[in-house]
Amino acid sequence: MGYADQLFDLTGRVVLITGGSRGLGREMAFGAARCGADVVIASRKMDNCVATAREIEAETGRTALPYQVHVGRWEQLDGLVDAAYEKFGKIDTLINNAGMQPLYDKLSNVTEKLFDAVVNLNMKGPFRLSALVGERMVAAGTGSIINVSSTGSLRPGADIVPYAAAKAGLNAMTEGLARAFAPSVRVNTLMAGPFLTDVSKAWNLEQGEINRFAHLSLQRPGNPSEIVGAALFLASDASSFTTGSIVRADGGIP
């Protein structure tokens, strides 16, 4: 095993990823398994979780546990954590990746139900999961929690106000949790910019929006696989002196 392989090695570890059946979560799940980890694929649609878990097991030989859960529903999260610990006996890395960014035409048409749903999934669920898993990590003496945020939390547009506010709360929560679980458990934010996932289908790129990403230093959106390096850095011992931090994979926002 070469030096880089050792640095990012996750052999024998367990990684739980919410929103793990598609998009960035799916890429991070495959990345963790390719580095030797067993994974828990948690998402709202069981069929998608099962399909992703089977693909991971077939390709990597690692164990992948599919689990159906709505991260925005507080009462469902104990069952997710209990299932992971029953199957594997531990969680070494928790990746709070599940999120939603709903569309609306104007702010006054954002209903209370929609606003609460955005906050529940993007911030309240990650808080509860981090509390449940983080305390067990502290008892075990090690662990890493990764909160997947968005550059919208720093540069919020008029069309994503509830989402941006929830992700900004997630950023703040990272710093507080890093202190709460110190010194044995690291907690960091992985801040994503625009990526070509299912969400990007609403961008109408085929209609000639060639200047949409001109403000980025790289002047393009990211491919989902380009999130993996940053995620593996935060999940592995490569980031052993990194906590309470924001790692940006955003193409270079101004």
C-alpha positions as a Markdown table, in Angstrom:
| # | Residue | x | y | z |
|---|---|---|---|---|
| 1 | Met | 0.0 | 0.0 | 0.0 |
| 2 | Gly | 1.4 | 3.4 | -1.0 |
| 3 | Tyr | 1.6 | 6.4 | 1.1 |
| 4 | Ala | -1.6 | 8.1 | -0.3 |
| 5 | Asp | -3.4 | 4.8 | 0.0 |
| 6 | Gln | -2.5 | 4.6 | 3.7 |
| 7 | Leu | -3.5 | 8.2 | 4.3 |
| 8 | Phe | -7.0 | 7.8 | 2.9 |
| 9 | Asp | -7.5 | 4.2 | 4.0 |
| 10 | Leu | -10.9 | 3.4 | 5.5 |
| 11 | Thr | -10.5 | -0.3 | 5.8 |
| 12 | Gly | -12.6 | -1.7 | 8.7 |
| 13 | Arg | -14.5 | 1.5 | 9.1 |
| 14 | Val | -18.3 | 2.2 | 8.8 |
| 15 | Val | -19.6 | 5.3 | 7.0 |
| 16 | Leu | -23.3 | 6.3 | 7.3 |
| 17 | Ile | -24.4 | 8.6 | 4.5 |
| 18 | Thr | -27.9 | 10.2 | 4.3 |
| 19 | Gly | -29.2 | 11.0 | 0.9 |
| 20 | Gly | -26.8 | 8.2 | -0.1 |
| 21 | Ser | -28.7 | 6.7 | -3.0 |
| 22 | Arg | -28.1 | 9.4 | -5.6 |
| 23 | Gly | -26.2 | 12.5 | -6.5 |
| 24 | Leu | -23.3 | 13.6 | -4.3 |
| 25 | Gly | -24.3 | 11.1 | -1.6 |
| 26 | Arg | -24.0 | 8.2 | -4.0 |
| 27 | Glu | -20.6 | 9.3 | -5.2 |
| 28 | Met | -19.4 | 9.6 | -1.6 |
| 29 | Ala | -20.7 | 6.2 | -0.7 |
| 30 | Phe | -18.9 | 4.6 | -3.6 |
| 31 | Gly | -15.7 | 6.5 | -2.7 |
| 32 | Ala | -15.8 | 5.4 | 0.9 |
| 33 | Ala | -16.4 | 1.7 | -0.1 |
| 34 | Arg | -13.6 | 1.9 | -2.7 |
| 35 | Cys | -11.3 | 2.9 | 0.2 |
| 36 | Gly | -12.3 | -0.1 | 2.3 |
| 37 | Ala | -15.3 | 1.1 | 4.3 |
| 38 | Asp | -18.6 | -0.6 | 4.9 |
| 39 | Val | -21.5 | 1.8 | 4.3 |
| 40 | Val | -25.0 | 2.6 | 5.3 |
| 41 | Ile | -27.1 | 4.0 | 2.5 |
| 42 | Ala | -30.0 | 6.0 | 4.0 |
| 43 | Ser | -32.6 | 7.7 | 1.9 |
| 44 | Arg | -36.4 | 8.1 | 1.6 |
| 45 | Lys | -36.9 | 5.6 | -1.2 |
| 46 | Met | -36.0 | 2.0 | -0.2 |
| 47 | Asp | -35.7 | 0.8 | -3.8 |
| 48 | Asn | -33.0 | 3.3 | -4.6 |
| 49 | Cys | -31.2 | 2.5 | -1.4 |
| 50 | Val | -31.2 | -1.2 | -2.2 |
| 51 | Ala | -30.1 | -0.7 | -5.8 |
| 52 | Thr | -27.2 | 1.5 | -4.7 |
| 53 | Ala | -26.2 | -0.9 | -1.9 |
| 54 | Arg | -26.2 | -3.9 | -4.3 |
| 55 | Glu | -24.0 | -2.0 | -6.8 |
| 56 | Ile | -21.5 | -1.0 | -4.1 |
| 57 | Glu | -21.3 | -4.6 | -2.8 |
| 58 | Ala | -20.9 | -6.0 | -6.3 |
| 59 | Glu | -18.1 | -3.5 | -7.3 |
| 60 | Thr | -16.2 | -3.2 | -4.0 |
| 61 | Gly | -16.9 | -6.4 | -2.0 |
| 62 | Arg | -17.8 | -4.2 | 1.0 |
| 63 | Thr | -21.0 | -4.5 | 3.0 |
| 64 | Ala | -23.7 | -1.9 | 2.2 |
| 65 | Leu | -26.8 | -1.6 | 4.4 |
| 66 | Pro | -29.8 | 0.1 | 2.8 |
| 67 | Tyr | -32.1 | 1.9 | 5.1 |
| 68 | Gln | -35.3 | 3.8 | 4.4 |
| 69 | Val | -35.6 | 7.0 | 6.4 |
| 70 | His | -36.9 | 10.6 | 6.1 |
| 71 | Val | -34.1 | 12.6 | 7.7 |
| 72 | Gly | -36.5 | 15.5 | 8.3 |
| 73 | Arg | -38.6 | 13.4 | 10.7 |
| 74 | Trp | -37.0 | 13.4 | 14.1 |
| 75 | Glu | -38.7 | 10.3 | 15.3 |
| 76 | Gln | -37.3 | 8.1 | 12.5 |
| 77 | Leu | -33.6 | 8.8 | 13.2 |
| 78 | Asp | -33.2 | 6.7 | 16.3 |
| 79 | Gly | -34.1 | 3.6 | 14.2 |
| 80 | Leu | -31.5 | 4.5 | 11.6 |
| 81 | Val | -28.8 | 4.8 | 14.2 |
| 82 | Asp | -29.8 | 1.6 | 16.0 |
| 83 | Ala | -29.9 | -0.4 | 12.8 |
| 84 | Ala | -26.4 | 0.8 | 11.8 |
| 85 | Tyr | -25.0 | -0.2 | 15.2 |
| 86 | Glu | -26.9 | -3.5 | 15.3 |
| 87 | Lys | -25.4 | -4.4 | 11.9 |
| 88 | Phe | -21.8 | -3.1 | 12.3 |
| 89 | Gly | -21.4 | -2.3 | 16.0 |
| 90 | Lys | -20.1 | 1.2 | 15.3 |
| 91 | Ile | -20.2 | 4.3 | 13.0 |
| 92 | Asp | -16.8 | 5.9 | 12.3 |
| 93 | Thr | -18.1 | 8.6 | 9.9 |
| 94 | Leu | -21.5 | 10.2 | 9.6 |
| 95 | Ile | -22.1 | 12.3 | 6.5 |
| 96 | Asn | -25.2 | 14.5 | 6.8 |
| 97 | Asn | -25.8 | 14.9 | 3.1 |
| 98 | Ala | -29.6 | 14.7 | 2.7 |
| 99 | Gly | -31.1 | 18.0 | 1.7 |
| 100 | Met | -33.7 | 19.8 | -0.4 |
| 101 | Gln | -33.8 | 23.1 | -2.2 |
| 102 | Pro | -37.4 | 23.7 | -3.3 |
| 103 | Leu | -38.4 | 26.2 | -6.0 |
| 104 | Tyr | -40.9 | 29.1 | -5.5 |
| 105 | Asp | -42.0 | 32.1 | -7.5 |
| 106 | Lys | -41.9 | 34.7 | -4.8 |
| 107 | Leu | -41.2 | 34.8 | -1.1 |
| 108 | Ser | -44.8 | 35.4 | 0.0 |
| 109 | Asn | -45.8 | 32.1 | -1.6 |
| 110 | Val | -43.4 | 30.1 | 0.6 |
| 111 | Thr | -45.8 | 28.3 | 3.0 |
| 112 | Glu | -45.1 | 27.5 | 6.6 |
| 113 | Lys | -45.2 | 23.8 | 5.7 |
| 114 | Leu | -42.6 | 24.3 | 3.0 |
| 115 | Phe | -40.4 | 26.4 | 5.2 |
| 116 | Asp | -40.5 | 23.9 | 8.0 |
| 117 | Ala | -39.8 | 21.0 | 5.6 |
| 118 | Val | -36.6 | 22.8 | 4.3 |
| 119 | Val | -35.4 | 23.5 | 7.9 |
| 120 | Asn | -36.2 | 20.0 | 9.1 |
| 121 | Leu | -34.3 | 18.2 | 6.4 |
| 122 | Asn | -31.3 | 20.5 | 6.0 |
| 123 | Met | -30.7 | 21.4 | 9.7 |
| 124 | Lys | -32.9 | 19.7 | 12.3 |
| 125 | Gly | -32.3 | 16.2 | 11.0 |
| 126 | Pro | -28.5 | 16.6 | 10.9 |
| 127 | Phe | -28.6 | 18.0 | 14.4 |
| 128 | Arg | -30.5 | 15.0 | 15.8 |
| 129 | Leu | -28.3 | 12.5 | 13.9 |
| 130 | Ser | -25.1 | 14.2 | 15.0 |
| 131 | Ala | -26.3 | 14.2 | 18.6 |
| 132 | Leu | -27.2 | 10.5 | 18.5 |
| 133 | Val | -24.1 | 9.3 | 16.7 |
| 134 | Gly | -21.7 | 11.9 | 18.1 |
| 135 | Glu | -22.2 | 10.8 | 21.7 |
| 136 | Arg | -21.6 | 7.2 | 20.8 |
| 137 | Met | -18.5 | 8.3 | 18.9 |
| 138 | Val | -17.2 | 10.1 | 22.0 |
| 139 | Ala | -17.8 | 7.0 | 24.1 |
| 140 | Ala | -15.8 | 5.0 | 21.5 |
| 141 | Gly | -13.0 | 7.6 | 21.5 |
| 142 | Thr | -13.0 | 8.4 | 17.8 |
| 143 | Gly | -15.2 | 9.6 | 14.9 |
| 144 | Ser | -15.8 | 12.1 | 12.1 |
| 145 | Ile | -19.0 | 14.0 | 11.3 |
| 146 | Ile | -19.3 | 15.7 | 7.9 |
| 147 | Asn | -22.1 | 18.2 | 7.4 |
| 148 | Val | -22.7 | 18.8 | 3.7 |
| 149 | Ser | -23.6 | 22.5 | 3.2 |
| 150 | Ser | -23.9 | 24.8 | 0.2 |
| 151 | Thr | -22.2 | 28.0 | -1.0 |
| 152 | Gly | -25.7 | 29.4 | -1.0 |
| 153 | Ser | -25.2 | 29.7 | 2.8 |
| 154 | Leu | -22.6 | 32.3 | 2.1 |
| 155 | Arg | -24.0 | 33.9 | -1.1 |
| 156 | Pro | -27.8 | 33.4 | -0.8 |
| 157 | Gly | -29.9 | 34.3 | -3.8 |
| 158 | Ala | -33.5 | 35.5 | -3.7 |
| 159 | Asp | -34.7 | 32.1 | -4.9 |
| 160 | Ile | -33.2 | 30.0 | -2.1 |
| 161 | Val | -33.7 | 32.0 | 1.0 |
| 162 | Pro | -35.1 | 29.3 | 3.3 |
| 163 | Tyr | -32.5 | 26.8 | 2.0 |
| 164 | Ala | -29.7 | 29.2 | 2.4 |
| 165 | Ala | -30.8 | 30.1 | 6.0 |
| 166 | Ala | -31.0 | 26.4 | 6.9 |
| 167 | Lys | -27.5 | 25.7 | 5.5 |
| 168 | Ala | -26.1 | 28.7 | 7.3 |
| 169 | Gly | -27.5 | 27.2 | 10.5 |
| 170 | Leu | -25.8 | 24.0 | 9.6 |
| 171 | Asn | -22.4 | 25.8 | 9.2 |
| 172 | Ala | -22.8 | 27.3 | 12.7 |
| 173 | Met | -23.9 | 23.9 | 14.1 |
| 174 | Thr | -20.7 | 22.4 | 12.8 |
| 175 | Glu | -18.6 | 24.7 | 15.0 |
| 176 | Gly | -20.7 | 24.1 | 18.0 |
| 177 | Leu | -20.6 | 20.3 | 17.6 |
| 178 | Ala | -16.9 | 20.3 | 17.1 |
| 179 | Arg | -16.5 | 21.8 | 20.5 |
| 180 | Ala | -19.2 | 19.6 | 22.1 |
| 181 | Phe | -17.6 | 16.4 | 20.9 |
| 182 | Ala | -13.9 | 17.4 | 21.3 |
| 183 | Pro | -11.3 | 16.2 | 21.5 |
| 184 | Ser | -12.0 | 12.7 | 20.2 |
| 185 | Val | -14.6 | 13.4 | 17.4 |
| 186 | Arg | -14.0 | 15.8 | 14.5 |
| 187 | Val | -16.9 | 17.7 | 13.0 |
| 188 | Asn | -16.5 | 19.6 | 9.7 |
| 189 | Thr | -18.5 | 21.2 | 7.0 |
| 190 | Leu | -18.1 | 20.2 | 3.4 |
| 191 | Met | -19.5 | 23.1 | 1.4 |
| 192 | Ala | -20.6 | 22.2 | -2.1 |
| 193 | Gly | -21.0 | 24.6 | -5.0 |
| 194 | Pro | -23.0 | 23.8 | -8.2 |
| 195 | Phe | -22.8 | 20.2 | -9.2 |
| 196 | Leu | -24.4 | 18.4 | -12.1 |
| 197 | Thr | -26.8 | 16.2 | -10.1 |
| 198 | Asp | -30.5 | 15.6 | -10.3 |
| 199 | Val | -31.1 | 19.2 | -9.0 |
| 200 | Ser | -29.2 | 20.6 | -12.0 |
| 201 | Lys | -31.9 | 19.3 | -14.4 |
| 202 | Ala | -34.0 | 22.4 | -13.4 |
| 203 | Trp | -31.2 | 24.7 | -14.6 |
| 204 | Asn | -32.1 | 24.4 | -18.3 |
| 205 | Leu | -28.4 | 24.3 | -19.3 |
| 206 | Glu | -29.4 | 23.0 | -22.8 |
| 207 | Gln | -31.2 | 26.3 | -23.5 |
| 208 | Gly | -28.0 | 28.2 | -23.7 |
| 209 | Glu | -27.2 | 29.4 | -20.2 |
| 210 | Ile | -23.5 | 29.5 | -21.0 |
| 211 | Asn | -22.8 | 32.3 | -18.6 |
| 212 | Arg | -24.4 | 30.8 | -15.6 |
| 213 | Phe | -21.0 | 29.8 | -14.1 |
| 214 | Ala | -18.9 | 32.6 | -15.4 |
| 215 | His | -18.6 | 34.0 | -11.9 |
| 216 | Leu | -16.8 | 30.9 | -10.7 |
| 217 | Ser | -13.0 | 30.7 | -11.0 |
| 218 | Leu | -13.3 | 27.4 | -12.9 |
| 219 | Gln | -16.3 | 28.7 | -15.0 |
| 220 | Arg | -18.1 | 25.4 | -14.9 |
| 221 | Pro | -20.2 | 23.3 | -12.6 |
| 222 | Gly | -18.7 | 20.3 | -10.9 |
| 223 | Asn | -19.2 | 16.7 | -11.9 |
| 224 | Pro | -20.5 | 14.6 | -8.9 |
| 225 | Ser | -17.3 | 12.5 | -8.7 |
| 226 | Glu | -15.4 | 15.7 | -7.9 |
| 227 | Ile | -16.8 | 15.9 | -4.4 |
| 228 | Val | -15.2 | 12.6 | -3.4 |
| 229 | Gly | -11.7 | 13.8 | -2.7 |
| 230 | Ala | -12.8 | 16.4 | -0.2 |
| 231 | Ala | -15.2 | 13.9 | 1.4 |
| 232 | Leu | -12.5 | 11.2 | 1.8 |
| 233 | Phe | -10.1 | 13.9 | 3.2 |
| 234 | Leu | -12.6 | 14.7 | 6.0 |
| 235 | Ala | -13.6 | 11.0 | 6.6 |
| 236 | Ser | -10.0 | 9.7 | 6.9 |
| 237 | Asp | -7.0 | 10.3 | 9.0 |
| 238 | Ala | -5.7 | 12.7 | 6.3 |
| 239 | Ser | -7.7 | 15.4 | 8.2 |
| 240 | Ser | -6.7 | 14.3 | 11.7 |
| 241 | Phe | -6.0 | 18.0 | 12.7 |
| 242 | Thr | -9.0 | 19.5 | 11.0 |
| 243 | Thr | -12.2 | 20.2 | 13.0 |
| 244 | Gly | -14.8 | 22.9 | 13.1 |
| 245 | Ser | -13.7 | 23.9 | 9.6 |
| 246 | Ile | -15.4 | 24.6 | 6.3 |
| 247 | Val | -13.8 | 22.8 | 3.3 |
| 248 | Arg | -15.2 | 24.2 | 0.1 |
| 249 | Ala | -15.6 | 22.3 | -3.2 |
| 250 | Asp | -17.3 | 25.0 | -5.2 |
| 251 | Gly | -15.4 | 25.9 | -8.3 |
| 252 | Gly | -14.1 | 29.1 | -6.7 |
| 253 | Ile | -17.0 | 31.4 | -5.7 |
| 254 | Pro | -16.1 | 35.1 | -5.7 |
